[in-house]
Amino acid sequence: MEAIKRFCRSSSLVTIILSDAQEEVAVSSYQEAYQTYLGYPVILGRHGVAAPVRLSLSAEEKNLLQESANLIRNRVQEAVAFLKEKYGNTSE
């Protein structure tokens, strides 16, 4: 059942993109304000993320979102450092 739900969400995103629906959906996208990728509501269309949706968050919610963003950013940086150490810098 979970696989069906994932498929339906995926096909909905494809439909939104192909039809250029400019619809509000929550997807993982780069959030400049947090300097990392987050699951965040955006306006999605044919060219991807058209605009982030501005959320009205309380001070506590903003703090929790910032903490989550910091955790994600730090974990990604740790993973990149680990991979560079293990495999070397192959991007050059």
C-alpha positions in Angstrom: 0.0 0.0 0.0 2.9 2.4 0.8 4.4 1.8 -2.6 1.1 2.8 -4.2 1.0 6.0 -2.2 4.6 6.8 -3.2 3.8 6.1 -6.9 0.7 8.3 -6.7 2.7 11.2 -5.2 5.4 10.8 -7.8 2.9 10.7 -10.7 1.2 13.8 -9.3 4.5 15.7 -9.3 5.1 14.6 -12.9 1.7 15.8 -13.9 2.2 19.1 -12.2 5.6 19.6 -14.0 4.4 18.4 -17.4 1.2 20.5 -17.4 3.0 23.6 -15.9 0.3 23.7 -13.3 2.2 26.2 -11.0 0.8 24.3 -8.0 1.9 24.5 -4.4 3.5 21.2 -3.2 6.0 20.2 -0.6 9.3 19.0 -2.2 12.9 18.9 -1.2 14.4 22.0 -2.7 17.3 24.3 -2.0 16.3 27.0 0.4 18.7 30.0 0.2 17.6 31.3 3.6 18.8 28.1 5.2 21.7 27.3 2.9 20.5 23.7 2.4 17.9 21.5 0.9 14.7 21.1 2.9 11.3 19.6 2.4 9.5 22.9 1.9 6.3 24.1 0.1 7.1 25.6 -3.3 5.2 26.6 -6.4 6.1 23.9 -9.0 5.8 24.1 -12.7 7.4 23.1 -16.0 10.8 24.6 -15.1 10.9 23.2 -11.6 10.6 25.4 -8.5 9.0 28.7 -9.6 9.1 30.2 -6.1 9.2 29.2 -2.5 6.0 29.6 -0.5 6.3 32.1 2.3 5.3 30.4 5.6 3.9 32.3 8.5 5.7 30.6 11.3 5.8 31.4 15.0 9.2 32.2 16.6 9.4 28.6 18.0 8.6 27.1 14.6 11.2 29.3 12.9 13.8 28.2 15.5 12.9 24.5 15.0 13.1 24.8 11.2 16.5 26.5 11.6 17.7 23.7 13.8 16.6 21.1 11.3 18.3 23.0 8.5 21.5 23.2 10.5 21.4 19.5 11.2 20.8 18.6 7.5 23.5 21.0 6.3 26.0 19.6 8.9 25.3 16.0 8.1 25.7 16.6 4.3 29.0 18.4 5.0 30.2 15.5 7.1 29.2 13.0 4.4 31.0 14.9 1.7 34.1 15.2 3.9 34.0 11.4 4.6 33.6 10.6 0.9 36.4 12.9 -0.1 38.7 11.4 2.5 37.7 7.8 1.4 37.7 8.3 -2.3 39.6 11.5 -2.9 38.3 14.5 -4.8 37.1 13.1 -8.2 35.4 16.3 -9.4 38.7 17.7 -10.8 
